[in-house]
Amino acid sequence: MSKNKNIVYVFGFGRKNRLNNKENTAKEFFYGWHYIKNKFENSAIIEMKHPDENNFLFQNILNYLDKVLRKMTRLPIYTKDIINFANFRLLKDCQKILFTTDLLIISFLPLLLISKIFSKKEVYVIVMGLFGRESGSKTINFFQNLYIKLVVSQTDRFIFLGKPEKINAVEKFPNMHKKFTFLPFSIDYDFWNNFEDISYEKRDGILFIGNDGKREYDKVVEIAKRLPDINFTFISSNINVSELKNINVVKGNWNNNYLSDEQIRDYYLASKITFLPIKNSLQPSGQSVTLQSLACGTPVIISHTDGFWDESYFQNNKNIIFNYEESVDSWISLINKTYYNDDLIKEISKNGKATIKKQYNLDMFHKNLENIIGI
């Protein structure tokens, strides 16, 4: 334990409710909190508020500032949802801060700058798209880069969950390469693999899960419409379709806790395949769903994007299925080849589970994170 030291974790909205919930919950989206907090004499959590909770004059002033900064930088700056006196008190005397997404430090930056006046702090940021943004005009590009450089100057270590995103950051900021490190995102394998094995004869249908901006929602719906003989389940808050016999839409959003992790696990286990059409980008979109699904023994068909997190542990048609094309027809073809091939499904299921257990379990993530933040 680090004597006389404390750490503050900064989370997005919804983590405290999950932590207070006594239901059996997977731990991956707490990014080591359960493990790291025990390594410090004191630990605390700062959480971004839900926008509906801000009703004070101070937040109204910050809201106006946010609108100006967002217009200048095209960055998702929401200081009104995270800057307040209670958070300042938590931050003022802490030695280490871990931002669980780069979107949080973008909004928290003004308060971070003020808090550093009072005490020295080590700042760690988990990266989720910060260095791969496209702005537009030269003016916006100037202010966006200026703001990002300020974030970089105040951060001791950026933690990338995908190798390609780290490589891109090194190219953009070669003088800062020592601040960049790759830490493979891992899942709570013991949770996702905690089930009685279900025979593939009892599994049915195809599953899609996701709410982020990189998912191709229109394509997901079109694929399902063109495969009327296969049942599809969509767990998302971003899909609305007319009632079709083969499509079941389930409202889902992790932050809002619409479904428990146990319910999500049941959907994986009931499905024959998980599929993830994703827009090409450097961000490792689909990472958590892929790892969870494979841990449950459910094969994954996923778009082969530039940002796929680490191809060294994944081999097409061995422990995953990549779609190297973008067309709906290519998805139809891959699904038909896979869905009715029980031997291939069983092979990918066996190899996928083995890969996750060996390379993407939380024990490895915790130990590597401990080394990064220097406990």
MOHU-V20106 format. One record per residue. N is the residue number from 1. RES is the residue in three letters. PHI is phi as a letter, one per 20 degrees, with the letter a starting at -180 (999 if undefined). D_FIRST is the distance of its C-alpha to the first C-alpha in whole Angstrom. Layout:
n: {N;N}
res: {RES;RES}
phi: {PHI;PHI}
d_first: {D_FIRST;D_FIRST}
This chain:
n: {1;2;3;4;5;6;7;8;9;10;11;12;13;14;15;16;17;18;19;20;21;22;23;24;25;26;27;28;29;30;31;32;33;34;35;36;37;38;39;40;41;42;43;44;45;46;47;48;49;50;51;52;53;54;55;56;57;58;59;60;61;62;63;64;65;66;67;68;69;70;71;72;73;74;75;76;77;78;79;80;81;82;83;84;85;86;87;88;89;90;91;92;93;94;95;96;97;98;99;100;101;102;103;104;105;106;107;108;109;110;111;112;113;114;115;116;117;118;119;120;121;122;123;124;125;126;127;128;129;130;131;132;133;134;135;136;137;138;139;140;141;142;143;144;145;146;147;148;149;150;151;152;153;154;155;156;157;158;159;160;161;162;163;164;165;166;167;168;169;170;171;172;173;174;175;176;177;178;179;180;181;182;183;184;185;186;187;188;189;190;191;192;193;194;195;196;197;198;199;200;201;202;203;204;205;206;207;208;209;210;211;212;213;214;215;216;217;218;219;220;221;222;223;224;225;226;227;228;229;230;231;232;233;234;235;236;237;238;239;240;241;242;243;244;245;246;247;248;249;250;251;252;253;254;255;256;257;258;259;260;261;262;263;264;265;266;267;268;269;270;271;272;273;274;275;276;277;278;279;280;281;282;283;284;285;286;287;288;289;290;291;292;293;294;295;296;297;298;299;300;301;302;303;304;305;306;307;308;309;310;311;312;313;314;315;316;317;318;319;320;321;322;323;324;325;326;327;328;329;330;331;332;333;334;335;336;337;338;339;340;341;342;343;344;345;346;347;348;349;350;351;352;353;354;355;356;357;358;359;360;361;362;363;364;365;366;367;368;369;370;371;372;373;374;375}
res: {MET;SER;LYS;ASN;LYS;ASN;ILE;VAL;TYR;VAL;PHE;GLY;PHE;GLY;ARG;LYS;ASN;ARG;LEU;ASN;ASN;LYS;GLU;ASN;THR;ALA;LYS;GLU;PHE;PHE;TYR;GLY;TRP;HIS;TYR;ILE;LYS;ASN;LYS;PHE;GLU;ASN;SER;ALA;ILE;ILE;GLU;MET;LYS;HIS;PRO;ASP;GLU;ASN;ASN;PHE;LEU;PHE;GLN;ASN;ILE;LEU;ASN;TYR;LEU;ASP;LYS;VAL;LEU;ARG;LYS;MET;THR;ARG;LEU;PRO;ILE;TYR;THR;LYS;ASP;ILE;ILE;ASN;PHE;ALA;ASN;PHE;ARG;LEU;LEU;LYS;ASP;CYS;GLN;LYS;ILE;LEU;PHE;THR;THR;ASP;LEU;LEU;ILE;ILE;SER;PHE;LEU;PRO;LEU;LEU;LEU;ILE;SER;LYS;ILE;PHE;SER;LYS;LYS;GLU;VAL;TYR;VAL;ILE;VAL;MET;GLY;LEU;PHE;GLY;ARG;GLU;SER;GLY;SER;LYS;THR;ILE;ASN;PHE;PHE;GLN;ASN;LEU;TYR;ILE;LYS;LEU;VAL;VAL;SER;GLN;THR;ASP;ARG;PHE;ILE;PHE;LEU;GLY;LYS;PRO;GLU;LYS;ILE;ASN;ALA;VAL;GLU;LYS;PHE;PRO;ASN;MET;HIS;LYS;LYS;PHE;THR;PHE;LEU;PRO;PHE;SER;ILE;ASP;TYR;ASP;PHE;TRP;ASN;ASN;PHE;GLU;ASP;ILE;SER;TYR;GLU;LYS;ARG;ASP;GLY;ILE;LEU;PHE;ILE;GLY;ASN;ASP;GLY;LYS;ARG;GLU;TYR;ASP;LYS;VAL;VAL;GLU;ILE;ALA;LYS;ARG;LEU;PRO;ASP;ILE;ASN;PHE;THR;PHE;ILE;SER;SER;ASN;ILE;ASN;VAL;SER;GLU;LEU;LYS;ASN;ILE;ASN;VAL;VAL;LYS;GLY;ASN;TRP;ASN;ASN;ASN;TYR;LEU;SER;ASP;GLU;GLN;ILE;ARG;ASP;TYR;TYR;LEU;ALA;SER;LYS;ILE;THR;PHE;LEU;PRO;ILE;LYS;ASN;SER;LEU;GLN;PRO;SER;GLY;GLN;SER;VAL;THR;LEU;GLN;SER;LEU;ALA;CYS;GLY;THR;PRO;VAL;ILE;ILE;SER;HIS;THR;ASP;GLY;PHE;TRP;ASP;GLU;SER;TYR;PHE;GLN;ASN;ASN;LYS;ASN;ILE;ILE;PHE;ASN;TYR;GLU;GLU;SER;VAL;ASP;SER;TRP;ILE;SER;LEU;ILE;ASN;LYS;THR;TYR;TYR;ASN;ASP;ASP;LEU;ILE;LYS;GLU;ILE;SER;LYS;ASN;GLY;LYS;ALA;THR;ILE;LYS;LYS;GLN;TYR;ASN;LEU;ASP;MET;PHE;HIS;LYS;ASN;LEU;GLU;ASN;ILE;ILE;GLY;ILE}
phi: {999;e;f;l;c;c;c;d;e;d;d;f;f;o;f;f;f;f;f;e;f;e;f;f;c;f;d;f;e;d;l;n;g;f;e;f;g;f;e;c;f;c;b;b;c;d;c;f;f;f;g;f;e;e;c;d;g;g;f;f;f;f;f;f;f;g;f;f;f;f;f;f;d;l;d;f;e;c;f;f;e;b;e;b;f;f;f;f;f;f;e;g;d;f;e;c;c;d;e;e;b;f;f;f;f;g;e;e;g;g;f;f;f;f;f;f;f;e;a;f;c;d;d;c;c;e;e;b;o;g;e;d;f;d;e;p;f;f;f;f;g;f;f;f;f;f;f;f;f;f;f;f;f;e;d;e;b;e;d;e;e;c;f;f;f;f;g;f;f;f;f;f;c;f;f;d;g;f;e;d;b;d;c;g;f;c;c;f;g;f;f;f;e;e;a;f;g;d;f;f;f;e;e;b;n;c;d;c;c;q;c;f;f;e;f;e;f;f;f;g;f;f;f;f;f;e;c;f;e;d;e;d;c;d;d;a;e;d;c;c;c;f;g;c;g;d;c;d;e;d;f;b;b;g;f;e;l;f;c;f;f;f;f;f;g;f;f;g;f;e;e;e;b;d;c;c;f;c;f;f;a;e;f;f;f;n;f;f;f;g;f;f;f;f;f;e;n;d;g;c;d;c;f;e;e;f;e;g;f;a;f;f;d;c;c;g;m;d;c;a;c;e;d;e;d;d;f;f;g;f;f;g;f;f;f;f;f;e;g;d;d;f;f;f;f;f;f;f;f;f;f;f;f;f;f;f;f;e;d;c;e;f;g;f;f;f;f;f;f;g;f;f;e;m;f}
d_first: {0;4;6;9;9;10;12;15;17;21;23;26;28;28;24;24;27;25;22;24;27;26;28;27;26;25;21;22;23;20;19;15;14;14;11;10;9;7;4;5;6;10;11;15;18;21;24;28;30;33;36;38;36;37;40;39;41;38;37;41;41;38;40;43;40;39;42;43;40;41;44;44;41;41;37;36;35;34;33;34;32;29;30;30;29;26;24;25;23;20;20;21;18;15;14;14;16;17;21;22;25;27;29;27;26;30;31;28;29;31;28;25;28;28;24;24;27;24;21;20;18;17;19;19;22;23;27;29;33;32;34;37;38;42;43;47;49;49;48;45;44;43;41;39;38;38;35;33;33;32;29;29;29;26;24;21;21;23;22;26;26;30;31;34;33;30;34;35;33;33;37;37;34;35;33;30;29;26;25;26;24;25;22;25;24;24;25;24;26;26;27;30;31;31;35;38;39;42;45;46;50;48;46;48;48;46;43;42;39;38;38;37;39;40;41;45;46;50;50;48;50;53;52;52;55;57;56;57;57;53;51;48;45;44;41;41;41;43;46;49;52;55;56;56;56;54;51;49;46;43;42;38;35;32;31;33;33;36;35;33;31;33;36;35;34;38;39;38;39;43;43;45;43;41;43;41;44;42;43;42;40;37;34;33;35;35;32;30;33;34;31;31;35;35;32;35;37;39;40;40;43;41;43;42;41;40;36;36;32;32;36;35;34;36;40;43;45;42;39;40;43;43;46;47;50;50;53;53;55;53;51;53;54;51;50;54;53;50;50;53;52;50;49;47;45;44;44;41;40;39;38;36;34;33;32;29;28;27;27;25;23;20;18;19;18;15;14;16;15;11;14;16;13;12;8}
